[in-house]
Amino acid sequence: MVRGWRTFLGEAPANGEFDAFRAHSRTGPPLSDEHFVKSLYRNFGIALGKRKPGPAPEDG
């Protein structure tokens, strides 16, 4: 957990963090551990994990 957002946002990211932020902003899943993502699914009913690339299959 970040205690001081102003300080956190004013600092340069640690080595490799910038790449992780960029990758997750493109692919969609939250940059977090699996436990947190599963808790979001339980609370909101939205699957946020990685999925197969490409269009969703058509029904019917």
Secondary structure, DSSP 8 states (H G I E B T S, - for coil): --S-HHHHHHS---TTHHHHHHHHHHH-S-SS-HHHHHHHHHHH----S---SS------
